[in-house]
Amino acid sequence: MLNKGSLFIISGPSGSGKDTVLAEVFKRCPELKFSISTITRPMREGETENGKYRFVSVEKFKEMIENDMLLEHNNFVGNYYGTPKQYVVDNLNSGFDVIVEVDVNGAKQIREKMPEATSIFICPPSFEVLKSRLSARGTDSAEAVEKRLNASLGEIKRATEYDYIVVNDKLENTVDDVVAIIKTVGLKTQKHLDFIDKIINR
């Protein structure tokens, strides 16, 4: 009997560095699958159809909601964002571990539907570092930076909803921690019942 894969939910506010962390995690664990989000906003410069997002019309997205084709979905500033269910379920049933990167609201929706998922929150090491990272672009107004900072703090307040909190101070250590969590979940007893059964019933 094939063991199901594990689902990992990754969240972190703007300024946490989660995208950089995830890029390194996938280098270390190339067998991991990444769930690509479906969104309705226009494609930005530098984005492609085969990148981080799948771009669909609002009508198509609403159809996906009606047909229960999404694990989670959200409306942000007039645009819909969501995680397609079939890709995640198919890969888990095929024995692959899957990472879903979502915000705190999306993570809550997924946990309600799939409580067996392991959730990880990537957190900046301090308020000062968070503010510095959010100001680093140099193109945003002070007001825009303040809004992003408040939004990030709002997400950090909900970090306690997660199974694990990983502080992103040094990239290498952060990646080590996330990979360790993934490996630890893979060592759970439930993952090895078929192996034990084979030994007993040789």
NUZAFI-812866 format. One record per residue: z, x, y of N, C-alpha, C in turn. Coordinates in Angstrom, 3 decimals, padded with zeros to 6 digits. Layout:
// NUZAFI-812866
Z | X | Y | Z | X | Y | Z | X | Y
...
END
This chain:
// NUZAFI-812866
000.000 | 000.849 | -001.200 | 000.000 | 000.000 | 000.000 | 000.000 | 000.883 | 001.248
-000.909 | 000.590 | 002.189 | -001.038 | 001.395 | 003.406 | 000.044 | 001.032 | 004.402
000.749 | 002.037 | 004.909 | 001.757 | 001.791 | 005.934 | 001.092 | 001.410 | 007.243
001.669 | 000.432 | 007.933 | 001.158 | 000.082 | 009.253 | 001.487 | 001.195 | 010.243
000.650 | 001.324 | 011.249 | 000.944 | 002.289 | 012.293 | 002.035 | 001.770 | 013.208
002.459 | 002.600 | 014.134 | 003.502 | 002.225 | 015.093 | 002.897 | 002.037 | 016.475
003.440 | 001.076 | 017.206 | 002.991 | 000.814 | 018.565 | 003.961 | 001.440 | 019.554
003.425 | 002.216 | 020.488 | 004.238 | 002.858 | 021.524 | 003.824 | 002.338 | 022.896
004.800 | 001.832 | 023.631 | 004.567 | 001.346 | 024.990 | 005.010 | 002.437 | 025.957
004.119 | 002.863 | 026.824 | 004.439 | 003.892 | 027.813 | 004.350 | 003.282 | 029.210
005.405 | 003.435 | 029.984 | 005.401 | 002.976 | 031.375 | 005.984 | 004.072 | 032.255
005.720 | 003.928 | 033.530 | 006.271 | 004.865 | 034.509 | 005.704 | 004.511 | 035.863
006.476 | 004.643 | 036.900 | 006.000 | 004.273 | 038.231 | 004.977 | 005.262 | 038.764
004.268 | 004.863 | 039.797 | 003.401 | 005.783 | 040.523 | 004.260 | 006.943 | 041.000
003.824 | 008.167 | 040.716 | 004.620 | 009.335 | 041.077 | 005.418 | 009.910 | 039.924
005.378 | 009.239 | 038.774 | 006.125 | 009.747 | 037.613 | 005.345 | 010.817 | 036.860
004.021 | 010.842 | 037.037 | 003.199 | 011.824 | 036.331 | 002.831 | 011.414 | 034.926
002.928 | 010.115 | 034.616 | 002.706 | 009.668 | 033.240 | 001.292 | 009.924 | 032.737
000.300 | 009.831 | 033.623 | -001.083 | 010.066 | 033.187 | -001.276 | 011.510 | 032.722
-000.690 | 012.449 | 033.453 | -000.768 | 013.863 | 033.067 | -000.037 | 014.097 | 031.753
001.112 | 013.453 | 031.612 | 001.895 | 013.575 | 030.376 | 001.097 | 013.043 | 029.195
000.508 | 011.866 | 029.357 | -000.255 | 011.263 | 028.268 | -001.456 | 012.113 | 027.868
-002.135 | 012.698 | 028.840 | -003.280 | 013.555 | 028.537 | -002.862 | 014.699 | 027.621
-001.692 | 015.281 | 027.874 | -001.195 | 016.384 | 027.040 | -000.720 | 015.894 | 025.675
-000.127 | 014.699 | 025.641 | 000.325 | 014.124 | 024.367 | -000.865 | 013.913 | 023.432
-001.980 | 013.420 | 023.972 | -003.158 | 013.188 | 023.145 | -003.790 | 014.499 | 022.670
-003.626 | 015.579 | 023.443 | -004.101 | 016.880 | 022.990 | -003.280 | 017.341 | 021.788
-001.985 | 017.075 | 021.824 | -001.087 | 017.487 | 020.741 | -001.241 | 016.574 | 019.514
-001.545 | 015.302 | 019.773 | -001.605 | 014.308 | 018.692 | -002.950 | 013.580 | 018.743
-004.038 | 014.247 | 018.391 | -005.380 | 013.663 | 018.512 | -005.606 | 012.447 | 017.627
-004.727 | 012.236 | 016.634 | -004.896 | 011.081 | 015.750 | -004.394 | 009.789 | 016.389
-003.675 | 009.901 | 017.491 | -003.180 | 008.714 | 018.200 | -004.340 | 007.922 | 018.790
-004.193 | 006.608 | 018.813 | -005.194 | 005.742 | 019.434 | -004.656 | 005.257 | 020.783
-005.560 | 005.132 | 021.745 | -005.175 | 004.662 | 023.076 | -005.806 | 003.309 | 023.344
-004.976 | 002.335 | 023.683 | -005.480 | 001.001 | 023.965 | -006.016 | 000.941 | 025.390
-007.307 | 000.691 | 025.513 | -007.946 | 000.640 | 026.826 | -007.764 | -000.733 | 027.448
-007.302 | -000.767 | 028.687 | -007.048 | -002.025 | 029.383 | -008.344 | -002.685 | 029.836
-008.302 | -004.006 | 029.907 | -009.407 | -004.789 | 030.445 | -009.021 | -005.257 | 031.844
-009.900 | -005.062 | 032.819 | -009.570 | -005.425 | 034.201 | -010.757 | -006.105 | 034.879
-010.447 | -006.801 | 035.975 | -011.506 | -007.533 | 036.691 | -011.852 | -006.924 | 038.042
-011.124 | -005.899 | 038.472 | -011.449 | -005.323 | 039.780 | -012.754 | -004.540 | 039.707
-013.409 | -004.309 | 040.848 | -014.655 | -003.528 | 040.855 | -014.410 | -002.086 | 040.398
-015.406 | -001.498 | 039.788 | -015.319 | -000.105 | 039.357 | -015.259 | 000.808 | 040.587
-014.346 | 001.773 | 040.545 | -014.204 | 002.719 | 041.658 | -015.073 | 003.950 | 041.430
-015.260 | 004.699 | 042.499 | -016.046 | 005.931 | 042.408 | -015.423 | 006.870 | 041.383
-016.244 | 007.389 | 040.492 | -015.758 | 008.314 | 039.471 | -015.410 | 007.637 | 038.159
-015.277 | 006.303 | 038.162 | -014.961 | 005.574 | 036.935 | -016.241 | 005.250 | 036.175
-016.107 | 005.121 | 034.849 | -017.259 | 004.798 | 033.999 | -016.875 | 003.673 | 033.047
-017.890 | 003.077 | 032.419 | -017.659 | 001.994 | 031.460 | -016.885 | 002.475 | 030.233
-016.998 | 003.757 | 029.930 | -016.325 | 004.304 | 028.745 | -015.058 | 005.073 | 029.096
-014.483 | 004.776 | 030.253 | -013.288 | 005.482 | 030.700 | -012.003 | 004.774 | 030.324
-011.056 | 004.779 | 031.244 | -009.716 | 004.248 | 030.988 | -009.686 | 002.720 | 030.955
-010.692 | 002.074 | 031.560 | -010.706 | 000.616 | 031.652 | -012.016 | 000.031 | 031.135
-011.936 | -001.235 | 030.709 | -013.119 | -002.037 | 030.416 | -013.210 | -003.082 | 031.531
-014.346 | -003.134 | 032.199 | -014.509 | -004.015 | 033.344 | -015.191 | -005.314 | 032.923
-014.552 | -006.447 | 033.241 | -015.114 | -007.752 | 032.886 | -015.025 | -008.688 | 034.090
-015.711 | -009.804 | 034.004 | -015.655 | -010.802 | 035.078 | -014.344 | -011.584 | 034.987
-013.993 | -012.239 | 036.077 | -012.790 | -013.075 | 036.092 | -012.928 | -014.198 | 035.059
-014.120 | -014.756 | 034.956 | -014.361 | -015.841 | 034.005 | -014.120 | -015.373 | 032.571
-014.629 | -014.178 | 032.241 | -014.438 | -013.622 | 030.902 | -012.961 | -013.362 | 030.634
-012.248 | -012.861 | 031.650 | -010.833 | -012.562 | 031.471 | -010.051 | -013.845 | 031.213
-010.343 | -014.889 | 031.980 | -009.639 | -016.163 | 031.794 | -009.919 | -016.742 | 030.414
-011.118 | -016.513 | 029.926 | -011.475 | -016.940 | 028.574 | -010.636 | -016.193 | 027.541
-010.408 | -014.899 | 027.782 | -009.577 | -014.094 | 026.881 | -008.138 | -014.605 | 026.867
-007.631 | -015.015 | 028.030 | -006.273 | -015.573 | 028.108 | -006.190 | -016.863 | 027.303
-007.159 | -017.753 | 027.523 | -007.176 | -019.055 | 026.850 | -007.258 | -018.925 | 025.335
-007.958 | -017.897 | 024.877 | -008.142 | -017.695 | 023.433 | -007.104 | -016.764 | 022.813
-006.040 | -016.479 | 023.558 | -004.937 | -015.640 | 023.073 | -005.438 | -014.289 | 022.564
-006.327 | -013.682 | 023.348 | -006.918 | -012.400 | 022.962 | -006.232 | -011.201 | 023.613
-005.132 | -011.457 | 024.352 | -004.450 | -010.380 | 025.072 | -002.982 | -010.286 | 024.659
-002.518 | -009.065 | 024.498 | -001.090 | -008.845 | 024.224 | -000.261 | -009.078 | 025.471
-000.841 | -008.746 | 026.613 | -000.176 | -008.952 | 027.901 | -001.247 | -009.027 | 028.967
-000.889 | -009.665 | 030.063 | -001.814 | -009.698 | 031.199 | -001.052 | -009.951 | 032.485
-001.664 | -009.525 | 033.573 | -001.029 | -009.602 | 034.876 | -002.082 | -009.812 | 035.944
-001.670 | -010.366 | 037.065 | -002.549 | -010.484 | 038.221 | -001.940 | -009.670 | 039.343
-002.665 | -008.645 | 039.793 | -002.149 | -007.774 | 040.847 | -003.154 | -007.720 | 041.988
-002.719 | -008.155 | 043.156 | -003.565 | -008.181 | 044.350 | -004.917 | -008.857 | 044.064
-004.862 | -009.970 | 043.351 | -006.076 | -010.748 | 043.109 | -006.924 | -010.298 | 041.939
-006.529 | -009.218 | 041.265 | -007.274 | -008.716 | 040.111 | -006.451 | -008.859 | 038.833
-007.127 | -009.198 | 037.736 | -006.451 | -009.335 | 036.451 | -006.499 | -008.019 | 035.665
-005.375 | -007.729 | 034.998 | -005.266 | -006.566 | 034.122 | -004.692 | -007.051 | 032.791
-005.182 | -006.533 | 031.679 | -004.625 | -006.959 | 030.401 | -004.909 | -005.999 | 029.261
-004.158 | -006.179 | 028.169 | -004.313 | -005.354 | 026.964 | -004.900 | -006.188 | 025.839
-006.148 | -005.911 | 025.426 | -006.757 | -006.656 | 024.314 | -005.942 | -006.514 | 023.033
-005.737 | -007.634 | 022.361 | -004.890 | -007.660 | 021.169 | -005.584 | -007.082 | 019.936
-006.853 | -007.423 | 019.725 | -007.524 | -007.109 | 018.461 | -007.571 | -005.611 | 018.182
-007.882 | -004.818 | 019.212 | -007.965 | -003.364 | 019.024 | -006.630 | -002.808 | 018.527
-005.555 | -003.260 | 019.150 | -004.216 | -002.773 | 018.781 | -003.875 | -003.185 | 017.356
-004.045 | -004.462 | 017.039 | -003.688 | -004.973 | 015.713 | -004.531 | -004.310 | 014.618
-005.833 | -004.183 | 014.851 | -006.713 | -003.574 | 013.836 | -006.311 | -002.135 | 013.527
-006.002 | -001.364 | 014.569 | -005.622 | 000.035 | 014.351 | -004.257 | 000.162 | 013.692
-003.319 | -000.684 | 014.084 | -001.999 | -000.660 | 013.438 | -002.128 | -001.000 | 011.954
-002.938 | -002.002 | 011.640 | -003.129 | -002.401 | 010.243 | -003.864 | -001.335 | 009.439
-004.612 | -000.480 | 010.136 | -005.323 | 000.613 | 009.460 | -004.464 | 001.872 | 009.335
-003.221 | 001.781 | 009.811 | -002.286 | 002.892 | 009.663 | -002.228 | 003.851 | 010.831
-002.935 | 003.544 | 011.915 | -002.935 | 004.421 | 013.083 | -001.818 | 004.031 | 014.063
-001.231 | 005.042 | 014.688 | -000.287 | 004.803 | 015.777 | -001.085 | 004.552 | 017.054
-000.614 | 003.611 | 017.869 | -001.330 | 003.223 | 019.076 | -000.414 | 003.332 | 020.294
-000.952 | 003.894 | 021.381 | -000.229 | 003.964 | 022.646 | -000.845 | 002.970 | 023.622
000.013 | 002.168 | 024.235 | -000.402 | 001.235 | 025.275 | 000.304 | 001.637 | 026.564
-000.464 | 001.889 | 027.606 | 000.121 | 002.243 | 028.908 | 000.087 | 001.007 | 029.801
001.259 | 000.487 | 030.134 | 001.347 | -000.726 | 030.950 | 002.504 | -000.616 | 031.941
002.559 | -001.545 | 032.896 | 003.675 | -001.557 | 033.830 | 004.862 | -002.284 | 033.191
005.956 | -002.393 | 033.920 | 007.182 | -002.965 | 033.347 | 007.011 | -004.420 | 032.939
006.185 | -005.173 | 033.683 | 005.976 | -006.577 | 033.340 | 005.151 | -006.719 | 032.065
004.111 | -005.887 | 031.947 | 003.303 | -005.896 | 030.736 | 004.112 | -005.460 | 029.522
004.969 | -004.467 | 029.717 | 005.806 | -003.972 | 028.624 | 006.722 | -005.082 | 028.101
007.270 | -005.863 | 029.008 | 008.166 | -006.973 | 028.624 | 007.414 | -007.995 | 027.785
006.185 | -008.312 | 028.188 | 005.384 | -009.277 | 027.433 | 005.091 | -008.772 | 026.024
004.750 | -007.486 | 025.906 | 004.421 | -006.924 | 024.595 | 005.661 | -006.893 | 023.706
006.805 | -006.505 | 024.273 | 008.037 | -006.461 | 023.468 | 008.400 | -007.835 | 022.930
008.124 | -008.874 | 023.707 | 008.425 | -010.231 | 023.251 | 007.542 | -010.630 | 022.077
006.282 | -010.163 | 022.077 | 005.360 | -010.497 | 020.997 | 005.476 | -009.545 | 019.814
005.805 | -008.278 | 020.112 | 005.891 | -007.263 | 019.059 | 007.181 | -006.452 | 019.241
008.319 | -007.060 | 018.892 | 009.617 | -006.396 | 019.118 | 009.801 | -005.087 | 018.362
008.938 | -004.848 | 017.369 | 009.043 | -003.592 | 016.613 | 008.472 | -002.410 | 017.384
007.787 | -002.664 | 018.507 | 007.201 | -001.588 | 019.310 | 008.280 | -000.670 | 019.870
007.951 | 000.596 | 020.052 | 008.863 | 001.571 | 020.651 | 008.433 | 001.783 | 022.095
009.367 | 001.589 | 023.022 | 009.027 | 001.689 | 024.445 | 009.622 | 002.952 | 025.076
008.795 | 003.618 | 025.879 | 009.173 | 004.884 | 026.519 | 008.894 | 004.785 | 028.013
009.883 | 005.115 | 028.818 | 009.731 | 005.076 | 030.275 | 009.728 | 006.506 | 030.810
008.636 | 006.871 | 031.503 | 008.536 | 008.203 | 032.111 | 009.090 | 008.119 | 033.535
010.088 | 008.927 | 033.820 | 010.790 | 008.832 | 035.098 | 010.713 | 010.152 | 035.882
010.537 | 010.088 | 037.200 | 010.565 | 011.320 | 037.998 | 011.982 | 011.894 | 038.005
012.135 | 013.196 | 038.233 | 013.454 | 013.829 | 038.146 | 014.416 | 013.497 | 039.284
013.887 | 013.054 | 040.420 | 014.771 | 012.736 | 041.557 | 014.012 | 011.896 | 042.577
014.760 | 011.298 | 043.473 | 014.156 | 010.512 | 044.550 | 013.281 | 011.401 | 045.428
013.780 | 012.611 | 045.695 | 013.048 | 013.543 | 046.561 | 011.699 | 013.921 | 045.960
011.691 | 014.195 | 044.654 | 010.441 | 014.557 | 043.978 | 009.486 | 013.372 | 043.971
010.018 | 012.189 | 043.721 | 009.191 | 010.982 | 043.727 | 008.519 | 010.800 | 045.086
009.291 | 010.912 | 046.142 | 008.749 | 010.733 | 047.494 | 007.712 | 011.805 | 047.806
007.984 | 013.038 | 047.377 | 007.053 | 014.142 | 047.607 | 005.732 | 013.906 | 046.892
005.784 | 013.437 | 045.629 | 004.567 | 013.176 | 044.857 | 003.752 | 012.043 | 045.478
004.440 | 011.018 | 045.953 | 003.737 | 009.874 | 046.538 | 003.133 | 010.206 | 047.902
003.687 | 011.224 | 048.551 | 003.184 | 011.629 | 049.869 | 002.123 | 012.716 | 049.764
001.925 | 013.239 | 048.551 | 001.103 | 014.435 | 048.361 | -000.358 | 014.243 | 048.732
-000.869 | 013.015 | 048.632 | -002.283 | 012.791 | 048.944 | -002.612 | 013.157 | 050.385
-001.679 | 012.856 | 051.282 | -001.876 | 013.192 | 052.686 | -002.826 | 012.261 | 053.412
-003.368 | 011.272 | 052.695 | -004.322 | 010.340 | 053.310 | -003.695 | 008.984 | 053.601
-002.536 | 008.725 | 053.005 | -001.881 | 007.437 | 053.208 | -001.005 | 007.452 | 054.453
-000.896 | 006.302 | 055.082 | -000.001 | 006.177 | 056.230 | 001.437 | 006.169 | 055.743
002.353 | 006.411 | 056.648 | 003.780 | 006.401 | 056.296 | 004.172 | 005.043 | 055.731
003.580 | 003.991 | 056.282 | 003.879 | 002.631 | 055.808 | 003.397 | 002.442 | 054.375
002.194 | 002.956 | 054.075 | 001.640 | 002.840 | 052.724 | 002.493 | 003.608 | 051.717
002.927 | 004.800 | 052.111 | 003.780 | 005.610 | 051.239 | 005.099 | 004.889 | 050.976
005.642 | 004.270 | 052.010 | 006.911 | 003.546 | 051.881 | 006.756 | 002.365 | 050.916
005.631 | 001.671 | 050.990 | 005.389 | 000.552 | 050.080 | 005.290 | 001.031 | 048.636
004.585 | 002.128 | 048.427 | 004.440 | 002.678 | 047.076 | 005.783 | 003.169 | 046.556
006.574 | 003.747 | 047.462 | 007.893 | 004.244 | 047.072 | 008.797 | 003.089 | 046.645
008.792 | 002.008 | 047.408 | 009.610 | 000.848 | 047.067 | 009.168 | 000.215 | 045.757
007.845 | 000.178 | 045.536 | 007.325 | -000.367 | 044.275 | 007.774 | 000.488 | 043.087
007.736 | 001.819 | 043.274 | 008.166 | 002.732 | 042.207 | 009.650 | 002.585 | 041.914
010.441 | 002.454 | 042.959 | 011.889 | 002.279 | 042.775 | 012.183 | 000.967 | 042.052
011.374 | -000.062 | 042.355 | 011.546 | -001.345 | 041.676 | 011.312 | -001.224 | 040.179
010.327 | -000.403 | 039.799 | 010.060 | -000.195 | 038.374 | 011.166 | 000.632 | 037.728
011.638 | 001.657 | 038.441 | 012.689 | 002.523 | 037.887 | 013.958 | 001.725 | 037.608
014.228 | 000.710 | 038.406 | 015.408 | -000.137 | 038.184 | 015.355 | -000.802 | 036.813
014.158 | -000.958 | 036.282 | 014.006 | -001.641 | 034.989 | 013.838 | -000.669 | 033.819
014.071 | 000.607 | 034.084 | 013.937 | 001.618 | 033.026 | 014.900 | 001.375 | 031.867
016.037 | 000.734 | 032.147 | 017.041 | 000.493 | 031.102 | 016.581 | -000.547 | 030.079
015.441 | -001.209 | 030.335 | 014.899 | -002.151 | 029.359 | 014.204 | -001.422 | 028.207
013.998 | -000.124 | 028.361 | 013.208 | 000.657 | 027.393 | 014.089 | 001.326 | 026.338
013.459 | 001.644 | 025.195 | 014.179 | 002.335 | 024.117 | 014.522 | 003.768 | 024.509
013.589 | 004.424 | 025.212 | 013.775 | 005.820 | 025.602 | 013.400 | 006.016 | 027.070
014.134 | 006.899 | 027.733 | 013.793 | 007.331 | 029.082 | 013.560 | 008.836 | 029.034
012.375 | 009.267 | 029.451 | 012.037 | 010.690 | 029.462 | 011.841 | 011.115 | 030.912
012.637 | 012.077 | 031.354 | 012.555 | 012.560 | 032.737 | 011.486 | 013.639 | 032.836
010.510 | 013.403 | 033.689 | 009.386 | 014.332 | 033.822 | 009.681 | 015.365 | 034.908
010.435 | 016.397 | 034.521 | 010.747 | 017.495 | 035.429 | 009.755 | 018.632 | 035.194
009.753 | 019.151 | 033.967 | 008.781 | 020.172 | 033.573 | 007.835 | 019.551 | 032.555
006.540 | 019.630 | 032.828 | 005.535 | 018.949 | 032.017 | 005.659 | 019.277 | 030.534
005.768 | 020.548 | 030.203 | 005.812 | 020.943 | 028.794 | 006.995 | 020.310 | 028.075
008.154 | 020.289 | 028.731 | 009.340 | 019.687 | 028.123 | 009.183 | 018.179 | 027.962
008.561 | 017.562 | 028.954 | 008.344 | 016.113 | 028.902 | 007.435 | 015.750 | 027.739
006.357 | 016.516 | 027.585 | 005.420 | 016.274 | 026.479 | 006.126 | 016.508 | 025.147
006.937 | 017.555 | 025.063 | 007.724 | 017.816 | 023.843 | 008.570 | 016.603 | 023.480
009.221 | 016.017 | 024.480 | 010.112 | 014.878 | 024.250 | 009.347 | 013.652 | 023.757
008.208 | 013.361 | 024.386 | 007.424 | 012.190 | 023.975 | 006.889 | 012.373 | 022.557
006.386 | 013.569 | 022.252 | 005.879 | 013.853 | 020.903 | 007.010 | 013.753 | 019.879
008.201 | 014.217 | 020.254 | 009.356 | 014.140 | 019.352 | 009.702 | 012.685 | 019.031
009.616 | 011.812 | 020.035 | 009.894 | 010.389 | 019.813 | 008.873 | 009.807 | 018.836
007.609 | 010.124 | 019.053 | 006.542 | 009.628 | 018.175 | 006.770 | 010.092 | 016.742
007.116 | 011.361 | 016.585 | 007.350 | 011.900 | 015.235 | 008.592 | 011.286 | 014.595
009.630 | 011.057 | 015.389 | 010.866 | 010.462 | 014.876 | 010.615 | 009.060 | 014.337
009.847 | 008.278 | 015.066 | 009.517 | 006.926 | 014.600 | 008.762 | 006.995 | 013.280
007.904 | 007.991 | 013.135 | 007.140 | 008.167 | 011.902 | 007.994 | 008.548 | 010.708
009.224 | 008.984 | 010.959 | 010.130 | 009.390 | 009.879 | 011.097 | 008.284 | 009.472
011.002 | 007.124 | 010.107 | 011.906 | 006.026 | 009.774 | 011.723 | 005.601 | 008.316
012.803 | 005.148 | 007.719 | 012.801 | 004.750 | 006.313 | 011.691 | 003.744 | 006.004
011.505 | 002.774 | 006.888 | 010.507 | 001.722 | 006.672 | 009.105 | 002.289 | 006.472
008.878 | 003.475 | 007.052 | 007.560 | 004.094 | 006.950 | 007.323 | 004.751 | 005.584
008.366 | 004.878 | 004.795 | 008.246 | 005.636 | 003.548 | 008.601 | 004.829 | 002.303
008.643 | 003.517 | 002.444 | 008.995 | 002.677 | 001.299 | 007.983 | 002.805 | 000.168
006.689 | 002.901 | 000.520 | 005.669 | 003.026 | -000.520 | 005.780 | 004.359 | -001.244
006.148 | 005.407 | -000.486 | 006.321 | 006.743 | -001.077 | 007.478 | 006.733 | -002.083
008.595 | 006.122 | -001.699 | 009.752 | 006.018 | -002.596 | 009.394 | 005.195 | -003.832
008.634 | 004.123 | -003.603 | 008.232 | 003.248 | -004.705 | 007.384 | 003.997 | -005.727
006.492 | 004.870 | -005.230 | 005.625 | 005.628 | -006.127 | 006.440 | 006.573 | -007.011
007.484 | 007.171 | -006.438 | 008.326 | 008.087 | -007.210 | 009.114 | 007.340 | -008.280
009.677 | 006.208 | -007.870 | 010.509 | 005.422 | -008.796 | 009.675 | 004.829 | -009.925
008.489 | 004.328 | -009.566 | 007.643 | 003.647 | -010.547 | 006.458 | 004.523 | -010.982
006.749 | 005.774 | -011.219 | 005.698 | 006.751 | -011.574 | 005.005 | 006.371 | -012.894
END
